[in-house]
Amino acid sequence: MALRRKKHQSTHERSQHVKQILLLGAVVSACLSCGATGQNLSEIALPAPEICFGLRSIVEPEALAVCSALDASQRIRARELAEQWLTSAPTSSAAHYTLAEVLLTVEGNVPRALFHLNQAEANSKIRSFDQMVGAGTDLPEGSAPETPLWHYLTLNQLSSVHQLIGNQEESLRYLDALAEAYGVDLEPYKGWPLIKLGRFEDARQSALRVLAKDDVDRFSEAQAWNTLCAVELSAPQESQAAPACDKALELDEAAQNTREELSTVTLTNAAEVALSRLRIDQAERLIDRATRYPNPSSVSNPWIQKLYLTLAQGRFDNAQSALEQMLVWRNRQDPLIGVSNRAEHFLASATFLLLAGYTEEAARLAESALNQPDRNGNFSADDAQKDAIAALLTTLAFRADYERQLEYAAAQEWGVRLSATASAQLTRLAAWRAGRRAASLFANAETMRNRLRPYGPLDVHIPEWIEPEIARLLGAGVFTSLIEDAETRGSFSGAQGYKHSFATESAALRHDSDGVIDEGTLALSLLPDAEAMLRARVQWHMARAYWLKGDSGSARSFFSASLRQDPSLARRLGAGIPVAISHDGTPSALALADRLSISPRFEASPEGLALEISANTLCLRDSEEAVISCYTPARKSESLTGDSPAILSLPLANDSALVAVEFQRQLFGIGVELSKAQRSAIMGASVVLRSQSYGNDTSLPDF
């Protein structure tokens, strides 16, 4: 999981160091007015303070008009005013800065905003504190007063934007330029860029310098402890002790002890620390607390973490609810925040769609995350990690979609079957291409540095039940070496169950049945109960190992347990379940038996799980005759709709084909049905939804 930056600097919420010169700005502005009119300072009646771009000292009427429009949520009007000002004054640093702020606030358009910020810097006439103070004496009499702080604001925003887009060296350079030109202390803001650069010791020393000051304010102290927390978590051997993280949370709670609400980032960061210690229940409590306080300016969306947690535990109904609320939160985020975490939302949504059987949509979303990288400056993870995981998820989605198409093809008459199978090869090719890209990205040593560490707090999150798929990309030998290296560096300290689950995967790829059983037994005894999906994967491999060794009784038991917990696993692995098919002798049952017997999801064997087919029902049962899944065919007009993920471009041949496809959709699904409108909302294909569209609503239409 990736930690978030402690505080995001928004348009109307300037960073703390700006406040150090608010009073100075007001006085200097008054001096400028005094110089322009020939009046004495004592004769000037100071106007009532108005906040504009975080300051009370803005005097330009054009800027004030833009700020008034922004405060009134008249965003189009704000942009029009800013563009008109720039048209009339193309060399004005204030006009360039104002348009840049509008582009960031209204559109989240970082590239264009950066261009205008660079223009604002280049056109600035006042470039230091001394020049700012001297500006009042040099202003010709009768000239209109100007705000002397535009250069300061420009450097401040340039530092923030460069950090957002990943140019951490530039961010640090602008922080140093601010400190040198205006004499302000910006040490508390250096920790995060240093962490992003991997300079953990420099970040630690910077934080210690902040804490060593006698007059450190509460905000800077919290920033420093947050930096030390990230440094602590960068150590691979950390699993239980993170005193700096505890201190960071303690400071936030002490600062806000008069109310329950805490910073969203504080709570989600604390949840990720808890997860890194495998305190899963504590992490969920912190996440639940964070979800109560929607924060449009926060880079964290706690519903993403809630979605991942509930999926890992096999709580699919809760996961669907988390997905719904995740989308509501996303649509209320400020535009700049939406740009920052768009791919994170895509990956979480694609993961859910993959399990729900909407494999085509999952592949499209994962590809979108891969092709539209986040602005990761406010996250501890980087683009390389995100790209690797997006490529892996794209591979899984295309593979699952290919297998789903083969299930469809197997249910058809031979002519349609050949056509559908041939068509599916394009999806297979897409899966192969995505897999090659994912393998090349995961082959990077830096990307894999902490990848196998359970809930690595500084990395892009990849569900622990998906991580074994890396072995299928890199091969058993490479993956075994990664496991050994991770153990040497202490990544599995206090988390041996995860090591044995990865070793189970490696043994399965080597077709080492004894190794699978030995490692799988250890994994199941040591993994947390909350890791239901990962346990299901281990159980599947153990079932296959027992089956190959001829122990059909143990195999059936493990197959049943795995299917109940992770129904879509067989499809994702491209594997089949041994089944003993029986039927009642009716023509429809005979036709169904023939079609299901050639499905890639089933392997006909008298020792397999019982698959009972009659004219009215299809049931898969375990060794004790307990039902794993039963399906009752509906009338043809009611069975499949355009919303069903089983519908492809080719028509279903007849009723038996329809029933065969629907039975497999139910058996290998998680019981979630999404309408086209719901899927459009997930894909982001609907109209732009902002917070004004819903007011106080807590759900999207059609959910």
Secondary structure in CASP SS format (residue, H / E / C, confidence):
PFRMAT SS
TARGET T0000
AUTHOR 0000-0000-0000
METHOD secondary structure of the structure
MODEL  1
M C 1.00
A E 1.00
L C 1.00
R E 1.00
R C 1.00
K C 1.00
K C 1.00
H C 1.00
Q C 1.00
S E 1.00
T C 1.00
H C 1.00
E E 1.00
R C 1.00
S C 1.00
Q H 1.00
H H 1.00
V H 1.00
K H 1.00
Q H 1.00
I H 1.00
L H 1.00
L H 1.00
L H 1.00
G H 1.00
A H 1.00
V H 1.00
V H 1.00
S H 1.00
A H 1.00
C H 1.00
L H 1.00
S H 1.00
C H 1.00
G H 1.00
A H 1.00
T H 1.00
G C 1.00
Q C 1.00
N C 1.00
L H 1.00
S H 1.00
E H 1.00
I C 1.00
A C 1.00
L C 1.00
P C 1.00
A C 1.00
P C 1.00
E C 1.00
I C 1.00
C E 1.00
F C 1.00
G C 1.00
L E 1.00
R C 1.00
S C 1.00
I C 1.00
V C 1.00
E C 1.00
P H 1.00
E H 1.00
A H 1.00
L H 1.00
A H 1.00
V H 1.00
C H 1.00
S H 1.00
A H 1.00
L H 1.00
D H 1.00
A C 1.00
S C 1.00
Q C 1.00
R H 1.00
I H 1.00
R H 1.00
A H 1.00
R H 1.00
E H 1.00
L H 1.00
A H 1.00
E H 1.00
Q H 1.00
W H 1.00
L H 1.00
T H 1.00
S H 1.00
A C 1.00
P C 1.00
T C 1.00
S C 1.00
S H 1.00
A H 1.00
A H 1.00
H H 1.00
Y H 1.00
T H 1.00
L H 1.00
A H 1.00
E H 1.00
V H 1.00
L H 1.00
L H 1.00
T H 1.00
V H 1.00
E H 1.00
G C 1.00
N C 1.00
V H 1.00
P H 1.00
R H 1.00
A H 1.00
L H 1.00
F H 1.00
H H 1.00
L H 1.00
N H 1.00
Q H 1.00
A H 1.00
E H 1.00
A H 1.00
N C 1.00
S C 1.00
K C 1.00
I C 1.00
R C 1.00
S C 1.00
F H 1.00
D H 1.00
Q H 1.00
M H 1.00
V H 1.00
G H 1.00
A H 1.00
G H 1.00
T H 1.00
D H 1.00
L C 1.00
P C 1.00
E C 1.00
G C 1.00
S C 1.00
A C 1.00
P C 1.00
E C 1.00
T C 1.00
P C 1.00
L C 1.00
W H 1.00
H H 1.00
Y H 1.00
L H 1.00
T H 1.00
L H 1.00
N H 1.00
Q H 1.00
L H 1.00
S H 1.00
S H 1.00
V H 1.00
H H 1.00
Q H 1.00
L H 1.00
I C 1.00
G C 1.00
N C 1.00
Q H 1.00
E H 1.00
E H 1.00
S H 1.00
L H 1.00
R H 1.00
Y H 1.00
L H 1.00
D H 1.00
A H 1.00
L H 1.00
A H 1.00
E H 1.00
A H 1.00
Y H 1.00
G C 1.00
V C 1.00
D C 1.00
L C 1.00
E H 1.00
P H 1.00
Y H 1.00
K C 1.00
G H 1.00
W H 1.00
P H 1.00
L H 1.00
I H 1.00
K H 1.00
L C 1.00
G C 1.00
R C 1.00
F H 1.00
E H 1.00
D H 1.00
A H 1.00
R H 1.00
Q H 1.00
S H 1.00
A H 1.00
L H 1.00
R H 1.00
V H 1.00
L H 1.00
A C 1.00
K C 1.00
D C 1.00
D C 1.00
V C 1.00
D C 1.00
R H 1.00
F H 1.00
S H 1.00
E H 1.00
A H 1.00
Q H 1.00
A H 1.00
W H 1.00
N H 1.00
T H 1.00
L H 1.00
C H 1.00
A H 1.00
V H 1.00
E H 1.00
L H 1.00
S C 1.00
A C 1.00
P C 1.00
Q C 1.00
E C 1.00
S C 1.00
Q C 1.00
A C 1.00
A C 1.00
P H 1.00
A H 1.00
C H 1.00
D H 1.00
K H 1.00
A H 1.00
L H 1.00
E H 1.00
L H 1.00
D H 1.00
E H 1.00
A H 1.00
A H 1.00
Q C 1.00
N C 1.00
T C 1.00
R C 1.00
E C 1.00
E C 1.00
L C 1.00
S C 1.00
T H 1.00
V H 1.00
T H 1.00
L H 1.00
T H 1.00
N H 1.00
A H 1.00
A H 1.00
E H 1.00
V H 1.00
A H 1.00
L H 1.00
S H 1.00
R C 1.00
L C 1.00
R C 1.00
I H 1.00
D H 1.00
Q H 1.00
A H 1.00
E H 1.00
R H 1.00
L H 1.00
I H 1.00
D H 1.00
R H 1.00
A H 1.00
T H 1.00
R C 1.00
Y C 1.00
P C 1.00
N C 1.00
P C 1.00
S C 1.00
S C 1.00
V C 1.00
S C 1.00
N C 1.00
P H 1.00
W H 1.00
I H 1.00
Q H 1.00
K H 1.00
L H 1.00
Y H 1.00
L H 1.00
T H 1.00
L H 1.00
A H 1.00
Q C 1.00
G C 1.00
R C 1.00
F H 1.00
D H 1.00
N H 1.00
A H 1.00
Q H 1.00
S H 1.00
A H 1.00
L H 1.00
E H 1.00
Q H 1.00
M H 1.00
L H 1.00
V H 1.00
W H 1.00
R H 1.00
N H 1.00
R C 1.00
Q C 1.00
D C 1.00
P H 1.00
L H 1.00
I H 1.00
G H 1.00
V H 1.00
S H 1.00
N C 1.00
R H 1.00
A H 1.00
E H 1.00
H H 1.00
F H 1.00
L H 1.00
A H 1.00
S H 1.00
A H 1.00
T H 1.00
F H 1.00
L H 1.00
L H 1.00
L H 1.00
A H 1.00
G C 1.00
Y C 1.00
T H 1.00
E H 1.00
E H 1.00
A H 1.00
A H 1.00
R H 1.00
L H 1.00
A H 1.00
E H 1.00
S H 1.00
A H 1.00
L H 1.00
N H 1.00
Q C 1.00
P C 1.00
D C 1.00
R C 1.00
N H 1.00
G H 1.00
N H 1.00
F E 1.00
S C 1.00
A C 1.00
D C 1.00
D H 1.00
A H 1.00
Q H 1.00
K H 1.00
D H 1.00
A H 1.00
I H 1.00
A H 1.00
A H 1.00
L H 1.00
L H 1.00
T H 1.00
T H 1.00
L H 1.00
A H 1.00
F H 1.00
R H 1.00
A H 1.00
D H 1.00
Y H 1.00
E H 1.00
R H 1.00
Q H 1.00
L H 1.00
E H 1.00
Y H 1.00
A H 1.00
A H 1.00
A C 1.00
Q C 1.00
E C 1.00
W H 1.00
G H 1.00
V H 1.00
R H 1.00
L H 1.00
S H 1.00
A H 1.00
T H 1.00
A H 1.00
S H 1.00
A H 1.00
Q H 1.00
L H 1.00
T H 1.00
R H 1.00
L H 1.00
A H 1.00
A H 1.00
W H 1.00
R H 1.00
A H 1.00
G H 1.00
R H 1.00
R H 1.00
A H 1.00
A H 1.00
S H 1.00
L H 1.00
F H 1.00
A C 1.00
N C 1.00
A C 1.00
E C 1.00
T C 1.00
M C 1.00
R C 1.00
N C 1.00
R C 1.00
L C 1.00
R C 1.00
P C 1.00
Y C 1.00
G C 1.00
P C 1.00
L E 1.00
D C 1.00
V C 1.00
H C 1.00
I C 1.00
P C 1.00
E C 1.00
W C 1.00
I C 1.00
E C 1.00
P C 1.00
E H 1.00
I H 1.00
A H 1.00
R H 1.00
L H 1.00
L H 1.00
G C 1.00
A H 1.00
G H 1.00
V H 1.00
F H 1.00
T H 1.00
S H 1.00
L H 1.00
I H 1.00
E H 1.00
D H 1.00
A H 1.00
E H 1.00
T H 1.00
R C 1.00
G C 1.00
S C 1.00
F C 1.00
S C 1.00
G C 1.00
A C 1.00
Q H 1.00
G H 1.00
Y H 1.00
K H 1.00
H H 1.00
S H 1.00
F H 1.00
A H 1.00
T H 1.00
E H 1.00
S H 1.00
A H 1.00
A H 1.00
L H 1.00
R C 1.00
H C 1.00
D C 1.00
S H 1.00
D H 1.00
G H 1.00
V H 1.00
I H 1.00
D H 1.00
E H 1.00
G H 1.00
T H 1.00
L H 1.00
A H 1.00
L H 1.00
S H 1.00
L H 1.00
L C 1.00
P C 1.00
D C 1.00
A C 1.00
E C 1.00
A H 1.00
M H 1.00
L H 1.00
R H 1.00
A H 1.00
R H 1.00
V H 1.00
Q H 1.00
W H 1.00
H H 1.00
M H 1.00
A H 1.00
R H 1.00
A H 1.00
Y H 1.00
W H 1.00
L H 1.00
K C 1.00
G C 1.00
D C 1.00
S H 1.00
G H 1.00
S H 1.00
A H 1.00
R H 1.00
S H 1.00
F H 1.00
F H 1.00
S H 1.00
A H 1.00
S H 1.00
L H 1.00
R H 1.00
Q H 1.00
D C 1.00
P C 1.00
S C 1.00
L H 1.00
A H 1.00
R H 1.00
R H 1.00
L H 1.00
G C 1.00
A C 1.00
G C 1.00
I E 1.00
P E 1.00
V E 1.00
A E 1.00
I E 1.00
S E 1.00
H E 1.00
D C 1.00
G C 1.00
T C 1.00
P H 1.00
S H 1.00
A H 1.00
L H 1.00
A H 1.00
L H 1.00
A H 1.00
D H 1.00
R H 1.00
L H 1.00
S H 1.00
I C 1.00
S C 1.00
P C 1.00
R C 1.00
F E 1.00
E E 1.00
A E 1.00
S C 1.00
P C 1.00
E C 1.00
G C 1.00
L E 1.00
A E 1.00
L E 1.00
E E 1.00
I E 1.00
S C 1.00
A C 1.00
N C 1.00
T C 1.00
L E 1.00
C E 1.00
L E 1.00
R E 1.00
D C 1.00
S C 1.00
E C 1.00
E C 1.00
A C 1.00
V E 1.00
I E 1.00
S E 1.00
C E 1.00
Y E 1.00
T C 1.00
P C 1.00
A C 1.00
R C 1.00
K H 1.00
S H 1.00
E H 1.00
S H 1.00
L C 1.00
T C 1.00
G C 1.00
D C 1.00
S C 1.00
P C 1.00
A C 1.00
I C 1.00
L C 1.00
S C 1.00
L C 1.00
P C 1.00
L C 1.00
A C 1.00
N C 1.00
D H 1.00
S H 1.00
A H 1.00
L H 1.00
V H 1.00
A H 1.00
V H 1.00
E H 1.00
F H 1.00
Q H 1.00
R H 1.00
Q H 1.00
L H 1.00
F C 1.00
G C 1.00
I C 1.00
G C 1.00
V C 1.00
E C 1.00
L C 1.00
S C 1.00
K H 1.00
A H 1.00
Q H 1.00
R H 1.00
S H 1.00
A H 1.00
I H 1.00
M H 1.00
G C 1.00
A C 1.00
S C 1.00
V C 1.00
V C 1.00
L C 1.00
R C 1.00
S H 1.00
Q H 1.00
S H 1.00
Y H 1.00
G C 1.00
N C 1.00
D C 1.00
T C 1.00
S C 1.00
L C 1.00
P C 1.00
D C 1.00
F C 1.00
END
